């Protein structure tokens, strides 16, 4: 496999394409840099919830239905999803081992275990909080494979978790990192680079850049993953183009995956060629960074959450990447035995 100084071991991708893409990434200005020496870290001990708490909203894939997620403490390590109306189904562990698909017309991570009925769609905005909040052991109960889609990103879920209270346990949280710097790239130059944790550090930092051929344009943010930055970015909504939104509301209604999709101008950010068609969020110096925050906090951290062995420490660079590339990379970490525990 190819090896470069900046991207390390290239697990997949053309080295020349990767080199050009990394040069473009490095040249892209940073809009917001929150990586500072004094940035708070997550607690060293494992955590769970103090009690059960629920959040309800319109369905993602059946917008006229109300869907509820109930979060509660778990005696088992990790995050688990229980379809409680399926009496003979076991809870689904949040892990790359249980990723069923990353979607077709609507890109999203679907987790499933055992029966094909035992699944939950668009889990990314939910499970990302495992990493962002340092919340280790949780059982989520659902009555449908269709989760709620909120108008404030994942802030409704964060506020529910805050009402339940995060409880610190006596056991230390297990940390993992990569054995060496690795890169996964797509033919178009989209890439992810994972760097090992620095000696003595048990924290995760992210450098995330997006580049869209519409009003979103080029955005880049850098931050330490902790509860403050997670809360800051959690209000970011999924973004879509005006053309795709129109497709979903017209021709897309022919297809089962799109017919009842609950996208509205309130719960997604709609970008036209030169302007937004609804009010963007997360403004900084007159520029919306909502798309970059969404990619980093609610999509990328969801991929990290699929490392079911514990927390991940190190540094991640993400350039124009998405769910498919995310899940391919985490799968390769497992297949090639590239993860090691931090001592």
FIVEXVEX-454671 format. One record per residue (C-alpha): x, y, z; residue number from 1. Coordinates in Angstrom, 3 decimals, decimal comma, padded with zeros to 6 digits. Example, Ala and Ser with C-alpha at 12.3 -4.5 7.8 and 13.67 -1.06 7.14 Angstrom:
BEGIN
+----------+----------+----------+------+
!     east !    north !       up ! resi !
+----------+----------+----------+------+
!  012,300 ! -004,500 !  007,800 !    1 !
!  013,670 ! -001,060 !  007,140 !    2 !
+----------+----------+----------+------+
This chain:
BEGIN
+----------+----------+----------+------+
!     east !    north !       up ! resi !
+----------+----------+----------+------+
!  000,000 !  000,000 !  000,000 !    1 !
!  001,141 !  003,540 ! -000,703 !    2 !
!  002,630 !  005,622 !  002,098 !    3 !
!  003,036 !  009,406 !  002,252 !    4 !
!  004,364 !  011,716 !  004,942 !    5 !
!  001,108 !  013,658 !  005,405 !    6 !
! -001,558 !  011,012 !  004,889 !    7 !
!  000,314 !  007,972 !  006,138 !    8 !
! -000,707 !  004,548 !  004,879 !    9 !
! -003,286 !  004,858 !  002,093 !   10 !
! -005,761 !  002,028 !  002,650 !   11 !
! -007,610 !  002,814 ! -000,563 !   12 !
! -007,257 !  005,537 ! -003,176 !   13 !
! -004,906 !  006,693 ! -005,902 !   14 !
! -001,791 !  008,252 ! -004,290 !   15 !
! -001,590 !  011,038 ! -006,898 !   16 !
! -005,272 !  011,918 ! -006,403 !   17 !
! -004,781 !  011,850 ! -002,634 !   18 !
! -001,738 !  014,129 ! -002,871 !   19 !
! -003,635 !  016,718 ! -004,940 !   20 !
! -006,681 !  016,539 ! -002,666 !   21 !
! -004,573 !  016,905 !  000,464 !   22 !
! -002,833 !  019,937 ! -001,034 !   23 !
! -006,264 !  021,508 ! -001,716 !   24 !
! -007,365 !  020,705 !  001,841 !   25 !
! -004,212 !  022,183 !  003,366 !   26 !
! -004,617 !  025,343 !  001,264 !   27 !
! -008,251 !  025,880 !  002,270 !   28 !
! -008,491 !  028,627 !  004,920 !   29 !
! -009,659 !  027,650 !  008,414 !   30 !
! -012,852 !  029,586 !  009,226 !   31 !
! -012,938 !  028,688 !  012,924 !   32 !
! -010,148 !  027,144 !  015,014 !   33 !
! -011,103 !  025,905 !  018,489 !   34 !
! -008,088 !  023,664 !  019,071 !   35 !
! -006,440 !  025,344 !  022,027 !   36 !
! -004,189 !  023,963 !  024,785 !   37 !
! -006,773 !  024,780 !  027,469 !   38 !
! -009,797 !  023,228 !  025,760 !   39 !
! -011,617 !  020,910 !  028,199 !   40 !
! -011,513 !  017,162 !  027,704 !   41 !
! -014,045 !  014,469 !  028,542 !   42 !
! -014,008 !  012,738 !  031,950 !   43 !
! -011,649 !  009,772 !  032,274 !   44 !
! -014,250 !  007,463 !  033,828 !   45 !
! -017,049 !  005,646 !  032,035 !   46 !
! -020,447 !  007,325 !  032,112 !   47 !
! -024,108 !  006,434 !  031,818 !   48 !
! -027,443 !  008,177 !  032,346 !   49 !
! -029,067 !  008,919 !  035,684 !   50 !
! -032,552 !  007,913 !  034,538 !   51 !
! -034,729 !  007,268 !  031,504 !   52 !
! -035,759 !  010,227 !  029,364 !   53 !
! -037,589 !  010,561 !  026,039 !   54 !
! -037,604 !  012,878 !  023,028 !   55 !
! -040,395 !  012,931 !  020,440 !   56 !
! -040,633 !  014,473 !  016,978 !   57 !
! -041,942 !  013,911 !  013,440 !   58 !
! -040,635 !  010,803 !  011,699 !   59 !
! -037,673 !  011,146 !  009,366 !   60 !
! -039,115 !  008,793 !  006,765 !   61 !
! -042,775 !  009,184 !  007,695 !   62 !
! -043,085 !  012,850 !  008,522 !   63 !
! -046,764 !  012,660 !  009,483 !   64 !
! -046,038 !  010,174 !  012,300 !   65 !
! -044,674 !  011,051 !  015,742 !   66 !
! -041,602 !  009,039 !  016,752 !   67 !
! -040,052 !  008,700 !  020,204 !   68 !
! -036,552 !  007,811 !  021,366 !   69 !
! -036,175 !  006,773 !  025,013 !   70 !
! -032,648 !  006,965 !  026,424 !   71 !
! -031,756 !  005,119 !  029,618 !   72 !
! -028,820 !  003,730 !  031,585 !   73 !
! -027,274 !  000,444 !  030,523 !   74 !
! -025,434 ! -002,173 !  032,567 !   75 !
! -023,733 ! -003,367 !  029,386 !   76 !
! -020,778 ! -001,393 !  028,000 !   77 !
! -021,511 !  000,556 !  024,822 !   78 !
! -024,677 !  001,864 !  023,162 !   79 !
! -027,603 ! -000,422 !  022,391 !   80 !
! -030,817 !  000,030 !  020,398 !   81 !
! -033,874 ! -001,992 !  021,402 !   82 !
! -036,962 ! -002,303 !  019,196 !   83 !
! -039,153 ! -003,076 !  022,208 !   84 !
! -042,165 ! -004,189 !  020,152 !   85 !
! -040,053 ! -006,994 !  018,616 !   86 !
! -040,320 ! -009,495 !  021,483 !   87 !
! -037,752 ! -011,991 !  020,157 !   88 !
! -035,164 ! -009,522 !  018,843 !   89 !
! -031,997 ! -008,743 !  020,763 !   90 !
! -030,796 ! -005,151 !  021,204 !   91 !
! -028,583 ! -003,913 !  018,358 !   92 !
! -025,121 ! -002,881 !  019,488 !   93 !
! -023,861 !  000,381 !  018,016 !   94 !
! -020,845 ! -000,940 !  016,134 !   95 !
! -019,474 ! -001,072 !  012,620 !   96 !
! -020,249 ! -004,797 !  012,780 !   97 !
! -023,970 ! -003,997 !  012,645 !   98 !
! -024,021 ! -001,395 !  009,857 !   99 !
! -026,570 ! -002,630 !  007,329 !  100 !
! -026,311 !  000,110 !  004,693 !  101 !
! -025,401 !  003,773 !  004,233 !  102 !
! -028,528 !  004,486 !  002,194 !  103 !
! -029,251 !  005,162 ! -001,436 !  104 !
! -031,314 !  008,186 ! -002,446 !  105 !
! -031,101 !  009,501 !  001,120 !  106 !
! -027,625 !  008,920 !  002,534 !  107 !
! -027,806 !  007,666 !  006,129 !  108 !
! -026,369 !  004,983 !  008,387 !  109 !
! -028,717 !  002,081 !  009,120 !  110 !
! -027,930 ! -000,320 !  011,977 !  111 !
! -029,406 ! -003,823 !  012,055 !  112 !
! -028,829 ! -007,111 !  013,837 !  113 !
! -030,483 ! -010,494 !  013,296 !  114 !
! -033,963 ! -010,147 !  011,837 !  115 !
! -034,281 ! -007,711 !  008,896 !  116 !
! -037,030 ! -006,026 !  010,935 !  117 !
! -034,608 ! -005,261 !  013,788 !  118 !
! -033,105 ! -002,016 !  012,475 !  119 !
! -032,963 !  001,755 !  012,993 !  120 !
! -032,420 !  004,189 !  010,122 !  121 !
! -030,542 !  007,496 !  010,103 !  122 !
! -028,808 !  006,701 !  013,385 !  123 !
! -025,915 !  009,130 !  012,805 !  124 !
! -027,480 !  012,142 !  014,506 !  125 !
! -028,230 !  009,965 !  017,535 !  126 !
! -025,090 !  007,897 !  018,031 !  127 !
! -022,725 !  010,843 !  017,398 !  128 !
! -023,577 !  011,945 !  020,939 !  129 !
! -021,830 !  008,872 !  022,296 !  130 !
! -018,539 !  010,439 !  021,192 !  131 !
! -019,364 !  014,126 !  021,540 !  132 !
! -020,704 !  013,883 !  025,095 !  133 !
! -018,390 !  011,120 !  026,288 !  134 !
! -021,468 !  009,041 !  027,118 !  135 !
! -020,375 !  005,408 !  027,228 !  136 !
! -023,204 !  003,072 !  028,276 !  137 !
! -026,750 !  003,732 !  027,030 !  138 !
! -029,833 !  001,743 !  026,036 !  139 !
! -032,113 !  003,422 !  023,470 !  140 !
! -035,654 !  002,062 !  023,187 !  141 !
! -037,634 !  002,692 !  019,998 !  142 !
! -040,942 !  001,500 !  018,609 !  143 !
! -040,073 !  002,011 !  014,962 !  144 !
! -037,115 !  001,833 !  012,619 !  145 !
! -037,858 !  005,442 !  011,675 !  146 !
! -036,326 !  007,947 !  014,140 !  147 !
! -037,578 !  011,494 !  014,745 !  148 !
! -036,146 !  014,358 !  012,697 !  149 !
! -035,895 !  017,506 !  014,789 !  150 !
! -035,823 !  021,127 !  013,696 !  151 !
! -032,745 !  021,863 !  015,831 !  152 !
! -030,402 !  019,124 !  014,655 !  153 !
! -029,691 !  016,927 !  017,682 !  154 !
! -030,192 !  019,631 !  020,303 !  155 !
! -033,495 !  018,064 !  021,442 !  156 !
! -031,573 !  014,875 !  022,227 !  157 !
! -028,818 !  016,719 !  024,076 !  158 !
! -031,376 !  018,553 !  026,200 !  159 !
! -033,108 !  015,254 !  026,979 !  160 !
! -029,779 !  013,721 !  028,043 !  161 !
! -029,073 !  016,756 !  030,212 !  162 !
! -032,443 !  016,281 !  031,913 !  163 !
! -031,563 !  012,671 !  032,638 !  164 !
! -028,129 !  013,622 !  033,924 !  165 !
! -024,800 !  012,053 !  032,962 !  166 !
! -023,526 !  009,841 !  035,784 !  167 !
! -019,812 !  009,115 !  036,194 !  168 !
! -018,947 !  005,502 !  037,005 !  169 !
! -015,957 !  004,126 !  038,893 !  170 !
! -014,525 !  002,167 !  035,967 !  171 !
! -012,068 !  003,970 !  033,666 !  172 !
! -013,173 !  004,570 !  030,073 !  173 !
! -011,252 !  002,396 !  027,586 !  174 !
! -009,465 !  004,437 !  024,910 !  175 !
! -008,316 !  003,247 !  021,498 !  176 !
! -006,266 !  004,840 !  018,755 !  177 !
! -004,804 !  003,853 !  015,390 !  178 !
! -001,436 !  002,124 !  015,317 !  179 !
! -000,246 !  004,440 !  012,540 !  180 !
! -001,540 !  007,301 !  010,384 !  181 !
! -003,992 !  005,910 !  007,820 !  182 !
! -005,974 !  007,392 !  004,935 !  183 !
! -009,064 !  006,291 !  003,024 !  184 !
! -009,894 !  008,152 ! -000,196 !  185 !
! -012,557 !  008,069 ! -002,895 !  186 !
! -011,825 !  008,452 ! -006,643 !  187 !
! -012,952 !  012,094 ! -006,544 !  188 !
! -010,369 !  013,015 ! -003,908 !  189 !
! -012,662 !  012,955 ! -000,879 !  190 !
! -010,623 !  011,579 !  002,004 !  191 !
! -010,287 !  010,838 !  005,694 !  192 !
! -006,988 !  010,723 !  007,571 !  193 !
! -006,696 !  009,300 !  011,083 !  194 !
! -003,622 !  010,128 !  013,163 !  195 !
! -002,635 !  008,288 !  016,360 !  196 !
! -003,045 !  009,973 !  019,711 !  197 !
! -000,054 !  011,964 !  020,904 !  198 !
!  001,866 !  010,561 !  023,857 !  199 !
!  000,017 !  011,234 !  027,100 !  200 !
! -003,122 !  012,618 !  025,371 !  201 !
! -006,567 !  011,057 !  025,632 !  202 !
! -008,508 !  013,453 !  023,460 !  203 !
! -009,918 !  013,618 !  019,956 !  204 !
! -009,412 !  016,600 !  017,676 !  205 !
! -011,067 !  017,185 !  014,306 !  206 !
! -010,112 !  019,229 !  011,245 !  207 !
! -013,088 !  019,140 !  008,878 !  208 !
! -013,496 !  020,828 !  005,498 !  209 !
! -016,399 !  020,776 !  003,052 !  210 !
! -016,560 !  022,184 ! -000,462 !  211 !
! -019,933 !  022,351 ! -002,234 !  212 !
! -020,670 !  023,806 ! -005,704 !  213 !
! -023,499 !  025,935 ! -004,305 !  214 !
! -024,163 !  028,538 ! -001,608 !  215 !
! -022,494 !  026,366 !  001,047 !  216 !
! -019,154 !  026,700 ! -000,698 !  217 !
! -015,931 !  026,071 !  001,214 !  218 !
! -016,037 !  025,751 !  005,004 !  219 !
! -013,410 !  024,472 !  007,425 !  220 !
! -013,490 !  024,128 !  011,202 !  221 !
! -011,064 !  022,681 !  013,764 !  222 !
! -012,009 !  021,725 !  017,312 !  223 !
! -011,409 !  019,526 !  020,329 !  224 !
! -014,251 !  017,063 !  020,817 !  225 !
! -015,899 !  017,820 !  024,143 !  226 !
! -019,358 !  018,624 !  025,470 !  227 !
! -019,032 !  022,340 !  024,725 !  228 !
! -018,118 !  021,958 !  021,055 !  229 !
! -020,655 !  019,173 !  020,601 !  230 !
! -023,393 !  021,373 !  022,009 !  231 !
! -022,244 !  024,242 !  019,796 !  232 !
! -022,469 !  022,215 !  016,590 !  233 !
! -025,474 !  020,030 !  017,423 !  234 !
! -028,021 !  022,567 !  016,134 !  235 !
! -026,708 !  022,085 !  012,586 !  236 !
! -029,200 !  020,527 !  010,204 !  237 !
! -028,724 !  018,143 !  007,327 !  238 !
! -028,052 !  020,169 !  004,181 !  239 !
! -029,498 !  019,562 !  000,752 !  240 !
! -029,531 !  021,340 ! -002,561 !  241 !
! -032,628 !  023,052 ! -003,889 !  242 !
! -032,647 !  020,588 ! -006,796 !  243 !
! -032,611 !  017,554 ! -004,505 !  244 !
! -035,316 !  019,042 ! -002,277 !  245 !
! -037,527 !  019,571 ! -005,350 !  246 !
! -036,752 !  016,031 ! -006,511 !  247 !
! -037,815 !  014,612 ! -003,125 !  248 !
! -041,102 !  016,526 ! -003,276 !  249 !
! -041,907 !  015,570 ! -006,894 !  250 !
! -040,378 !  012,629 ! -008,800 !  251 !
! -038,972 !  011,178 ! -005,591 !  252 !
! -042,464 !  010,405 ! -004,346 !  253 !
! -042,471 !  007,445 ! -006,732 !  254 !
! -039,866 !  005,707 ! -004,547 !  255 !
! -040,650 !  004,182 ! -001,157 !  256 !
! -037,496 !  005,547 !  000,526 !  257 !
! -038,390 !  009,130 ! -000,394 !  258 !
! -042,198 !  009,190 ! -000,685 !  259 !
! -042,896 !  010,173 !  002,935 !  260 !
! -039,552 !  011,812 !  003,739 !  261 !
! -040,154 !  014,378 !  006,439 !  262 !
! -037,785 !  017,076 !  005,120 !  263 !
! -039,108 !  020,629 !  005,535 !  264 !
! -037,515 !  024,102 !  005,269 !  265 !
! -037,348 !  024,020 !  009,080 !  266 !
! -035,427 !  020,794 !  009,634 !  267 !
! -032,967 !  020,879 !  006,693 !  268 !
! -030,719 !  023,593 !  005,282 !  269 !
! -031,572 !  024,228 !  001,613 !  270 !
! -028,788 !  025,630 ! -000,567 !  271 !
! -029,315 !  027,121 ! -003,995 !  272 !
! -026,544 !  027,920 ! -006,502 !  273 !
! -025,742 !  031,284 ! -004,906 !  274 !
! -027,922 !  031,684 ! -001,834 !  275 !
! -029,736 !  029,733 !  000,836 !  276 !
! -033,488 !  029,244 !  000,555 !  277 !
! -033,954 !  029,302 !  004,315 !  278 !
! -032,076 !  030,927 !  007,176 !  279 !
! -028,640 !  029,355 !  007,782 !  280 !
! -027,277 !  028,869 !  011,296 !  281 !
! -023,931 !  028,911 !  013,079 !  282 !
! -022,761 !  032,187 !  011,635 !  283 !
! -019,139 !  033,205 !  012,155 !  284 !
! -017,701 !  036,435 !  010,760 !  285 !
! -020,750 !  036,788 !  008,521 !  286 !
! -020,464 !  033,261 !  007,100 !  287 !
! -022,603 !  030,235 !  007,916 !  288 !
! -020,579 !  027,212 !  009,043 !  289 !
! -023,650 !  025,038 !  009,530 !  290 !
! -022,682 !  022,493 !  006,867 !  291 !
! -019,188 !  022,017 !  008,298 !  292 !
! -020,527 !  021,674 !  011,845 !  293 !
! -023,120 !  019,152 !  010,695 !  294 !
! -020,537 !  017,094 !  008,863 !  295 !
! -018,097 !  017,164 !  011,780 !  296 !
! -020,308 !  016,808 !  014,861 !  297 !
! -023,305 !  014,816 !  013,629 !  298 !
! -021,867 !  012,709 !  010,785 !  299 !
! -018,144 !  012,205 !  011,399 !  300 !
! -018,501 !  011,606 !  015,149 !  301 !
! -021,211 !  009,057 !  014,349 !  302 !
! -018,623 !  007,090 !  012,390 !  303 !
! -016,252 !  007,265 !  015,360 !  304 !
! -019,106 !  005,984 !  017,548 !  305 !
! -019,100 !  002,812 !  015,417 !  306 !
! -015,779 !  001,902 !  017,043 !  307 !
! -017,686 ! -000,081 !  019,625 !  308 !
! -014,675 ! -001,046 !  021,737 !  309 !
! -014,503 !  002,277 !  023,594 !  310 !
! -013,569 !  005,888 !  023,007 !  311 !
! -011,232 !  006,983 !  020,227 !  312 !
! -008,281 !  009,326 !  020,738 !  313 !
! -006,196 !  010,981 !  018,051 !  314 !
! -006,691 !  013,519 !  015,270 !  315 !
! -009,001 !  013,249 !  012,250 !  316 !
! -008,807 !  015,189 !  008,994 !  317 !
! -011,953 !  015,031 !  006,864 !  318 !
! -012,180 !  016,542 !  003,388 !  319 !
! -015,451 !  016,380 !  001,447 !  320 !
! -016,145 !  012,936 !  002,953 !  321 !
! -019,480 !  011,295 !  003,801 !  322 !
! -021,128 !  008,212 !  005,295 !  323 !
! -019,931 !  005,727 !  002,691 !  324 !
! -016,270 !  006,666 !  003,092 !  325 !
! -016,657 !  006,889 !  006,889 !  326 !
! -017,987 !  003,354 !  007,198 !  327 !
! -015,475 !  001,932 !  004,727 !  328 !
! -012,654 !  003,362 !  006,824 !  329 !
! -013,962 !  002,064 !  010,159 !  330 !
! -014,480 ! -001,360 !  008,573 !  331 !
! -010,850 ! -001,410 !  007,410 !  332 !
! -009,655 ! -000,473 !  010,888 !  333 !
! -011,311 ! -003,658 !  012,113 !  334 !
! -010,377 ! -005,907 !  009,177 !  335 !
! -006,720 ! -004,845 !  009,147 !  336 !
! -006,420 ! -004,782 !  012,962 !  337 !
! -005,280 ! -001,152 !  012,926 !  338 !
! -006,699 ! -000,223 !  016,344 !  339 !
! -004,804 ! -000,542 !  019,598 !  340 !
! -005,719 !  000,312 !  023,197 !  341 !
! -004,169 !  003,321 !  024,892 !  342 !
! -002,408 !  002,303 !  028,062 !  343 !
+----------+----------+----------+------+
